[in-house]
Amino acid sequence: MKKKENPVLQELFSAKDPKKEAFFPRFFKTEKGEYGYGDKFIGVTVPIQRKIALKHYKEMDLKEIQTLLDSEFHEARLTGLFILVLRFEKLAGSEKEKSEIVSFYKSNLSRVNNWDLVDSSAEKILGPHYFGKDTKYLHDLTKTKDLWKNRIGIMSTFHFIKKGEFADTLVMCELFLNHKQDLIHKASGWMLREIGNRDKKTLISFLTKHASRMPRTMLRYSIEKLPEKERQNWLNRED
């Protein structure tokens, strides 16, 4: 009997755009030595992927989602994560069901291997799961030598920030002051900016302690929403 092809994969390939297929490898840095090295693309935009995910999430079980996450194609993995998030948010009623999805996600962290995959899923799944609980797992992710696990750790705390809890994020941002990857500087600065949007005093306190040694990208991202004069003061600070 011929194996039934995953319907999501079928729709993704039907939505293929050759121009996007050519553009995405450059955009997601897939050359040797770059963070997305070796990734492959079908050529499907995110809005189309979200529509496909919304169409199919009710019928897709974890085994079928696993097929998507195992794919060499970036869009298949991202759409699989969109589906997983939808199942977590809309279908998982009990804590047992949600914990099953969290365990599944954690077992597939190696497939959450680009910034958009991380940013579309970590705060939606790990964030709610660990909010108000022991967050050691998230901090352990930030202490590994794996770029994407580092980003998963801090991006999961975006959910905490939205709930008015900043402590975990601030610890991670302090740890990442010495990180070598620009993608982590961007994520850290972004989270600091989000904290500042909700509690400017907390942001200023962090900047007062650390601005002089913050990576430039982290600093720029963190102060992006401050008034221009304040921004310039922080950018020109030397001690």
DRENBA-808507 format. One record per residue: residue in three letters; x, y, z of N, C-alpha, C, CB in turn. Coordinates in steps of 0.2 Angstrom, whole numbers, padded with zeros to 4 digits, always signed. Glycine has a CB too. Example, Ala and Ser with C-alpha at 12.3 -4.5 7.8 and 13.67 -1.06 7.14 Angstrom:
// residues 2
ALA+0066-0028+0039+0062-0022+0039+0066-0016+0039+0057-0022+0045SER+0064-0011+0035+0068-0005+0036+0064+0000+0039+0070-0003+0029
END
This chain:
// residues 239
MET+0004-0006+0000+0000+0000+0000+0004+0006+0000-0005+0000+0006LYS+0003+0011-0004+0007+0017-0005+0006+0021+0001+0005+0021-0011LYS+0011+0024+0004+0011+0028+0010+0008+0035+0009+0018+0029+0013LYS+0003+0037+0013-0001+0043+0012+0004+0049+0014-0007+0043+0017GLU+0004+0053+0009+0008+0059+0010+0005+0064+0015+0010+0063+0003ASN+0009+0067+0019+0006+0072+0024+0003+0078+0020+0012+0075+0028PRO-0004+0079+0021-0008+0084+0018-0005+0091+0018-0015+0084+0020VAL-0001+0093+0024+0002+0099+0025+0007+0100+0020+0004+0100+0032LEU+0012+0095+0019+0017+0095+0015+0014+0096+0007+0021+0089+0015GLN+0009+0093+0006+0006+0093-0001+0004+0101-0002+0000+0089-0002GLU+0001+0104+0003-0001+0111+0002+0004+0115+0002-0006+0113+0007LEU+0009+0114+0005+0015+0119+0005+0019+0119-0002+0020+0116+0011PHE+0019+0113-0004+0023+0112-0011+0018+0115-0016+0024+0105-0013SER+0011+0115-0015+0007+0118-0020+0007+0125-0020+0000+0115-0019ALA+0009+0128-0014+0009+0135-0013+0016+0138-0015+0007+0137-0006LYS+0021+0134-0018+0028+0136-0019+0028+0142-0023+0031+0130-0022ASP+0033+0147-0021+0034+0153-0025+0042+0153-0027+0032+0160-0021PRO+0043+0152-0033+0050+0151-0035+0055+0157-0033+0051+0151-0043LYS+0052+0163-0033+0055+0169-0031+0057+0169-0024+0051+0176-0033LYS+0052+0167-0019+0054+0166-0012+0059+0160-0011+0047+0165-0009GLU+0058+0155-0015+0063+0150-0014+0070+0152-0015+0061+0144-0019ALA+0071+0156-0020+0078+0159-0021+0080+0164-0016+0078+0162-0028PHE+0075+0168-0013+0077+0173-0008+0078+0171-0001+0071+0178-0008PHE+0074+0166+0001+0074+0164+0008+0081+0161+0010+0069+0158+0009PRO+0085+0157+0006+0091+0155+0008+0096+0161+0010+0095+0151+0003ARG+0096+0166+0006+0100+0172+0008+0097+0175+0014+0100+0177+0002PHE+0091+0176+0015+0088+0180+0021+0089+0176+0027+0080+0180+0020PHE+0089+0169+0027+0090+0165+0033+0097+0163+0033+0085+0159+0033LYS+0102+0165+0030+0109+0164+0031+0111+0157+0030+0111+0167+0037THR+0110+0154+0024+0112+0147+0024+0118+0145+0021+0106+0144+0020GLU+0123+0150+0020+0129+0148+0017+0134+0145+0023+0133+0155+0014LYS+0139+0142+0020+0143+0138+0025+0146+0144+0030+0149+0135+0021GLY+0146+0142+0036+0148+0147+0042+0143+0151+0044+0154+0151+0039GLU+0137+0151+0041+0132+0156+0043+0127+0152+0048+0128+0159+0037TYR+0123+0155+0052+0119+0152+0057+0113+0147+0054+0115+0157+0061GLY+0111+0148+0048+0106+0143+0045+0109+0139+0040+0101+0147+0041TYR+0116+0137+0040+0119+0133+0035+0115+0126+0034+0126+0132+0038GLY+0114+0125+0028+0111+0119+0025+0104+0119+0025+0114+0114+0030ASP+0100+0124+0028+0093+0124+0028+0091+0124+0021+0090+0129+0032LYS+0085+0121+0019+0082+0121+0013+0075+0124+0013+0081+0114+0010PHE+0073+0127+0007+0066+0131+0007+0062+0128+0001+0068+0138+0007ILE+0056+0128+0003+0051+0127-0003+0049+0133-0006+0044+0124+0000GLY+0048+0139-0003+0047+0145-0005+0039+0147-0004+0048+0145-0013VAL+0038+0147+0003+0031+0148+0005+0031+0154+0010+0027+0142+0007THR+0027+0159+0009+0027+0164+0014+0023+0162+0021+0023+0170+0011VAL+0025+0166+0026+0022+0164+0033+0015+0165+0033+0025+0169+0038PRO+0011+0170+0030+0004+0170+0030+0001+0164+0027+0002+0177+0026ILE+0004+0162+0022+0001+0156+0019+0002+0150+0023+0004+0154+0012GLN+0008+0149+0026+0009+0144+0031+0004+0144+0037+0016+0144+0034ARG+0003+0150+0039-0002+0151+0045-0009+0148+0043-0002+0158+0047LYS-0011+0150+0037-0018+0148+0034-0018+0140+0034-0019+0151+0027ILE-0013+0137+0031-0012+0130+0031-0013+0127+0038-0006+0128+0027ALA-0009+0130+0042-0009+0127+0049-0016+0127+0052-0004+0131+0054LEU-0019+0133+0051-0026+0134+0054-0031+0129+0051-0028+0141+0053LYS-0030+0127+0045-0034+0123+0041-0034+0116+0044-0033+0123+0034HIS-0028+0114+0046-0026+0107+0047-0025+0105+0055-0020+0105+0043TYR-0024+0110+0059-0022+0108+0066-0026+0104+0070-0021+0115+0070LYS-0033+0104+0068-0038+0100+0072-0037+0092+0070-0045+0102+0071GLU-0035+0091+0064-0034+0084+0062-0027+0081+0063-0036+0083+0055MET-0022+0085+0064-0015+0083+0065-0013+0080+0071-0010+0088+0062ASP-0011+0074+0072-0009+0071+0078-0001+0072+0079-0011+0064+0079LEU+0002+0071+0085+0009+0072+0086+0013+0068+0081+0011+0071+0093LYS+0011+0062+0079+0015+0058+0074+0016+0062+0067+0012+0051+0073GLU+0010+0065+0065+0010+0069+0059+0014+0075+0059+0003+0070+0057ILE+0014+0078+0065+0017+0084+0066+0025+0083+0066+0015+0088+0073GLN+0027+0077+0069+0034+0074+0069+0036+0074+0062+0034+0068+0073THR+0032+0072+0058+0034+0071+0051+0036+0078+0048+0029+0068+0046LEU+0032+0083+0050+0034+0090+0048+0040+0092+0051+0028+0095+0049LEU+0041+0091+0057+0047+0094+0061+0054+0090+0058+0046+0093+0068ASP+0053+0084+0056+0058+0080+0053+0060+0082+0046+0057+0073+0053SER+0056+0086+0043+0058+0088+0036+0064+0092+0036+0052+0092+0033GLU+0067+0092+0030+0073+0096+0028+0071+0103+0026+0077+0093+0023PHE+0064+0104+0025+0062+0110+0023+0060+0115+0028+0056+0109+0018HIS+0062+0121+0028+0061+0126+0034+0054+0127+0035+0065+0132+0032GLU+0050+0128+0029+0043+0129+0030+0039+0124+0033+0040+0131+0023ALA+0041+0117+0032+0037+0112+0035+0038+0112+0042+0040+0105+0032ARG+0044+0113+0044+0046+0113+0052+0042+0119+0055+0053+0114+0053LEU+0042+0125+0052+0038+0131+0054+0031+0130+0054+0040+0137+0050THR+0028+0127+0049+0021+0125+0049+0019+0120+0054+0019+0123+0042GLY+0023+0115+0055+0022+0110+0060+0022+0114+0067+0028+0105+0060LEU+0026+0119+0068+0026+0122+0075+0020+0126+0076+0033+0126+0076PHE+0018+0130+0070+0012+0133+0070+0006+0129+0072+0010+0136+0063ILE+0006+0123+0070+0001+0118+0071+0001+0116+0079+0001+0112+0067LEU+0007+0115+0081+0008+0112+0088+0006+0118+0093+0016+0111+0089VAL+0007+0124+0091+0005+0130+0095-0003+0130+0095+0008+0136+0093LEU-0006+0129+0090-0013+0130+0089-0016+0124+0093-0015+0129+0082ARG-0013+0118+0093-0016+0112+0097-0015+0114+0105-0012+0106+0095PHE-0009+0117+0106-0008+0118+0113-0013+0124+0116-0001+0121+0114GLU-0014+0129+0112-0019+0134+0114-0026+0133+0113-0017+0140+0110LYS-0028+0129+0108-0035+0128+0107-0038+0121+0108-0036+0130+0100LEU-0034+0116+0108-0037+0109+0109-0035+0106+0116-0034+0105+0103ALA-0029+0108+0118-0027+0105+0124-0030+0107+0130-0019+0105+0125GLY-0035+0104+0133-0039+0106+0139-0036+0105+0145-0046+0103+0138SER-0034+0099+0146-0031+0097+0153-0023+0098+0153-0032+0090+0154GLU-0021+0099+0160-0014+0099+0161-0010+0093+0158-0012+0100+0168LYS-0013+0088+0158-0010+0082+0155-0009+0082+0148-0014+0075+0157GLU-0014+0085+0144-0013+0086+0137-0008+0091+0135-0020+0088+0134LYS-0008+0096+0139-0003+0102+0138+0004+0099+0140-0005+0108+0142SER+0005+0095+0145+0011+0093+0147+0014+0088+0141+0011+0089+0153GLU+0009+0084+0138+0011+0080+0133+0014+0084+0127+0005+0076+0130ILE+0011+0090+0125+0014+0094+0120+0020+0097+0122+0008+0099+0118VAL+0021+0099+0128+0027+0102+0130+0033+0097+0130+0027+0104+0138SER+0032+0091+0132+0037+0085+0132+0038+0084+0124+0034+0079+0135PHE+0034+0084+0120+0035+0083+0113+0039+0089+0110+0028+0083+0109TYR+0038+0095+0112+0041+0101+0110+0049+0100+0112+0038+0107+0112LYS+0049+0099+0118+0056+0098+0121+0060+0093+0118+0056+0097+0129SER+0057+0087+0116+0061+0082+0113+0063+0083+0106+0056+0076+0113ASN+0060+0089+0103+0061+0091+0096+0065+0098+0096+0055+0092+0092LEU+0068+0100+0101+0072+0106+0101+0077+0107+0095+0075+0107+0108SER+0080+0101+0094+0085+0101+0088+0082+0103+0081+0088+0094+0087ARG+0075+0103+0081+0072+0104+0075+0069+0112+0075+0066+0100+0073VAL+0070+0115+0081+0068+0122+0081+0074+0126+0080+0064+0124+0089ASN+0077+0126+0074+0083+0128+0073+0084+0134+0068+0087+0122+0070ASN+0080+0139+0069+0081+0145+0066+0077+0150+0070+0079+0146+0059TRP+0079+0157+0070+0076+0162+0074+0068+0162+0073+0079+0168+0073ASP+0066+0161+0067+0058+0162+0067+0055+0156+0070+0057+0163+0059LEU+0058+0150+0069+0055+0144+0072+0055+0145+0080+0059+0138+0070VAL+0060+0148+0083+0061+0149+0090+0055+0154+0092+0068+0151+0092ASP+0055+0160+0089+0051+0165+0091+0044+0164+0090+0053+0171+0087SER+0042+0159+0085+0035+0157+0084+0032+0152+0089+0034+0155+0077SER+0037+0149+0093+0034+0143+0097+0036+0144+0104+0037+0137+0094ALA+0042+0146+0106+0045+0145+0113+0040+0149+0118+0052+0148+0113GLU+0039+0155+0117+0035+0159+0121+0027+0156+0122+0035+0166+0120LYS+0025+0153+0116+0018+0150+0116+0018+0144+0120+0016+0150+0109ILE+0023+0140+0120+0023+0133+0123+0026+0133+0130+0025+0128+0118LEU+0033+0134+0129+0037+0134+0136+0035+0139+0140+0044+0134+0134GLY+0034+0145+0138+0032+0151+0142+0026+0149+0147+0030+0157+0138PRO+0020+0148+0144+0015+0146+0148+0016+0140+0153+0008+0145+0144HIS+0020+0135+0151+0021+0129+0155+0025+0131+0161+0024+0124+0150TYR+0030+0135+0160+0035+0136+0165+0033+0143+0169+0042+0137+0163PHE+0028+0146+0167+0026+0153+0171+0024+0151+0178+0021+0157+0167GLY+0027+0154+0183+0025+0152+0190+0027+0146+0193+0017+0152+0190LYS+0032+0143+0189+0035+0136+0191+0042+0137+0192+0033+0130+0186ASP+0046+0132+0193+0053+0131+0193+0056+0132+0186+0056+0125+0196THR+0060+0137+0185+0062+0139+0178+0069+0137+0176+0061+0147+0177LYS+0071+0132+0181+0078+0130+0180+0079+0127+0173+0080+0124+0185TYR+0074+0123+0170+0075+0121+0163+0077+0126+0158+0069+0117+0161LEU+0073+0132+0158+0074+0137+0154+0081+0140+0155+0069+0143+0155HIS+0083+0141+0161+0090+0144+0162+0096+0139+0160+0091+0145+0170ASP+0094+0133+0161+0099+0128+0158+0100+0128+0151+0097+0121+0160LEU+0095+0130+0147+0095+0131+0140+0100+0137+0138+0088+0132+0137THR+0099+0142+0142+0103+0148+0141+0111+0147+0142+0101+0154+0145LYS+0112+0142+0146+0119+0140+0148+0123+0135+0143+0119+0138+0155THR+0119+0132+0138+0122+0128+0134+0126+0132+0129+0117+0123+0130LYS+0130+0128+0124+0133+0131+0119+0129+0131+0112+0140+0127+0118ASP+0123+0129+0113+0119+0129+0107+0115+0136+0106+0114+0123+0108LEU+0116+0139+0100+0113+0145+0099+0106+0145+0100+0115+0148+0092TRP+0103+0140+0097+0095+0140+0096+0092+0138+0103+0093+0135+0091LYS+0095+0134+0107+0093+0133+0114+0094+0139+0118+0097+0127+0117ASN+0099+0143+0117+0100+0149+0121+0094+0154+0119+0107+0153+0119ARG+0092+0154+0113+0087+0159+0111+0080+0156+0113+0087+0160+0103ILE+0079+0150+0113+0073+0147+0116+0072+0149+0123+0073+0139+0115GLY+0078+0148+0127+0077+0150+0134+0075+0157+0135+0084+0149+0137ILE+0078+0162+0132+0076+0169+0133+0069+0170+0130+0081+0173+0131MET+0068+0168+0124+0062+0170+0121+0056+0166+0125+0062+0167+0114SER+0057+0161+0128+0051+0158+0132+0049+0163+0137+0053+0152+0135THR+0053+0167+0140+0052+0172+0145+0048+0178+0142+0058+0174+0148PHE+0047+0178+0136+0042+0184+0133+0035+0183+0136+0042+0183+0126HIS+0033+0177+0137+0027+0176+0141+0027+0179+0148+0025+0168+0141PHE+0032+0178+0151+0033+0180+0158+0032+0188+0158+0040+0178+0161ILE+0036+0191+0153+0036+0198+0153+0029+0201+0152+0040+0201+0147LYS+0025+0198+0148+0018+0200+0146+0014+0199+0152+0015+0196+0141LYS+0016+0195+0157+0012+0194+0163+0015+0198+0169+0013+0187+0166GLY+0020+0203+0167+0023+0207+0172+0029+0204+0176+0018+0210+0176GLU+0031+0199+0174+0037+0196+0178+0043+0196+0174+0035+0188+0180PHE+0048+0199+0177+0054+0201+0173+0061+0198+0176+0055+0208+0173ALA+0060+0195+0181+0067+0192+0185+0071+0187+0181+0065+0189+0191ASP+0067+0182+0178+0071+0177+0174+0074+0180+0168+0066+0172+0172THR+0071+0185+0164+0073+0188+0158+0079+0192+0160+0068+0192+0155LEU+0079+0196+0165+0085+0200+0167+0091+0196+0169+0083+0204+0173VAL+0090+0190+0172+0096+0186+0174+0099+0183+0167+0094+0180+0178MET+0095+0181+0162+0097+0179+0156+0101+0184+0152+0091+0176+0152CYS+0098+0190+0152+0101+0196+0148+0108+0197+0151+0097+0202+0149GLU+0108+0197+0158+0115+0198+0161+0120+0193+0159+0114+0198+0169LEU+0118+0186+0159+0122+0181+0156+0124+0182+0149+0118+0174+0157PHE+0120+0185+0145+0121+0185+0138+0125+0192+0136+0115+0186+0134LEU+0127+0195+0141+0131+0201+0140+0138+0199+0136+0133+0205+0146ASN+0140+0193+0138+0146+0190+0135+0145+0186+0129+0150+0187+0140HIS+0139+0185+0127+0138+0180+0121+0141+0183+0115+0130+0179+0120LYS+0143+0178+0111+0146+0180+0104+0142+0181+0098+0151+0175+0103GLN+0135+0179+0099+0131+0179+0093+0126+0185+0093+0127+0172+0093ASP+0126+0188+0087+0122+0194+0086+0114+0192+0087+0123+0197+0080LEU+0112+0186+0085+0105+0184+0086+0103+0184+0093+0104+0177+0083ILE+0108+0182+0098+0106+0183+0105+0106+0190+0108+0111+0178+0109HIS+0111+0194+0105+0111+0201+0107+0104+0204+0105+0116+0205+0104LYS+0101+0202+0099+0095+0205+0097+0089+0203+0101+0094+0203+0089ALA+0089+0196+0103+0084+0193+0107+0084+0197+0114+0084+0186+0107SER+0090+0197+0117+0091+0200+0123+0088+0208+0123+0098+0200+0126GLY+0091+0211+0118+0089+0218+0118+0081+0219+0117+0092+0222+0112TRP+0078+0215+0113+0071+0215+0112+0067+0214+0118+0069+0209+0106MET+0069+0209+0122+0066+0207+0128+0067+0213+0133+0069+0201+0131LEU+0073+0216+0133+0074+0222+0138+0069+0228+0136+0081+0224+0138ARG+0068+0229+0129+0064+0234+0127+0057+0232+0129+0064+0234+0119GLU+0055+0226+0128+0048+0224+0130+0047+0225+0138+0046+0217+0129ILE+0052+0224+0142+0052+0226+0149+0051+0233+0150+0058+0223+0153GLY+0055+0237+0146+0055+0244+0147+0048+0247+0145+0060+0247+0142ASN+0044+0244+0140+0038+0246+0138+0033+0245+0144+0035+0242+0132ARG+0034+0241+0148+0030+0240+0154+0032+0243+0160+0029+0232+0155ASP+0039+0243+0161+0041+0246+0167+0048+0249+0166+0042+0240+0173LYS+0048+0256+0164+0054+0259+0162+0059+0259+0167+0052+0266+0160LYS+0057+0260+0174+0062+0260+0179+0066+0254+0179+0058+0261+0186THR+0063+0248+0178+0067+0242+0178+0072+0242+0172+0062+0236+0177LEU+0070+0244+0166+0075+0244+0160+0081+0249+0162+0071+0247+0154ILE+0079+0255+0165+0084+0260+0166+0089+0257+0172+0081+0267+0169SER+0086+0254+0176+0091+0251+0181+0096+0246+0178+0087+0247+0187PHE+0093+0242+0174+0098+0237+0170+0103+0241+0166+0094+0232+0166LEU+0101+0246+0162+0105+0250+0158+0111+0253+0163+0101+0255+0154THR+0109+0256+0168+0113+0259+0173+0119+0255+0175+0110+0262+0179LYS+0117+0248+0176+0122+0244+0178+0127+0241+0172+0119+0238+0182HIS+0123+0240+0167+0127+0236+0161+0128+0240+0155+0123+0230+0160ALA+0125+0246+0153+0125+0249+0147+0133+0249+0144+0122+0255+0147SER+0137+0251+0148+0144+0252+0146+0147+0246+0143+0148+0255+0151ARG+0145+0240+0145+0148+0234+0142+0143+0229+0138+0151+0230+0148MET+0137+0232+0137+0132+0229+0133+0134+0228+0126+0125+0232+0133PRO+0134+0223+0122+0135+0223+0115+0131+0228+0112+0133+0216+0112ARG+0134+0231+0107+0130+0237+0104+0123+0235+0101+0134+0240+0098THR+0122+0230+0098+0116+0228+0096+0111+0227+0101+0117+0221+0092MET+0113+0224+0107+0108+0223+0112+0106+0230+0115+0112+0219+0118LEU+0111+0234+0116+0109+0241+0118+0105+0244+0114+0116+0245+0119ARG+0106+0244+0107+0102+0248+0102+0095+0245+0103+0105+0247+0095TYR+0094+0239+0103+0087+0236+0103+0084+0238+0109+0088+0228+0102SER+0087+0238+0115+0084+0239+0121+0081+0246+0122+0089+0237+0127ILE+0085+0251+0119+0083+0258+0120+0079+0261+0114+0089+0262+0121GLU+0077+0256+0110+0074+0258+0103+0067+0263+0104+0072+0252+0099LYS+0064+0262+0110+0057+0265+0111+0058+0271+0116+0052+0261+0114LEU+0064+0272+0118+0065+0278+0122+0065+0285+0118+0072+0277+0126PRO+0064+0290+0121+0065+0297+0118+0072+0298+0115+0063+0303+0123GLU+0072+0301+0109+0079+0302+0106+0084+0304+0110+0078+0306+0100LYS+0083+0309+0114+0088+0312+0118+0091+0307+0123+0086+0318+0122GLU+0086+0303+0126+0089+0297+0131+0092+0292+0127+0082+0294+0134ARG+0090+0290+0121+0094+0285+0117+0101+0288+0116+0090+0284+0110GLN+0102+0294+0114+0108+0296+0112+0113+0296+0119+0108+0303+0109ASN+0110+0298+0124+0114+0298+0130+0116+0291+0132+0109+0300+0136TRP+0112+0286+0131+0114+0279+0132+0119+0277+0127+0108+0274+0132LEU+0118+0278+0121+0123+0276+0116+0130+0279+0117+0120+0278+0109ASN+0130+0285+0120+0137+0289+0121+0140+0288+0127+0136+0296+0119ARG+0136+0284+0131+0139+0282+0138+0145+0278+0138+0133+0279+0142GLU+0150+0280+0142+0156+0277+0142+0158+0273+0149+0162+0282+0141ASP+0154+0275+0154+0156+0272+0160+0150+0271+0164+0161+0276+0165
END
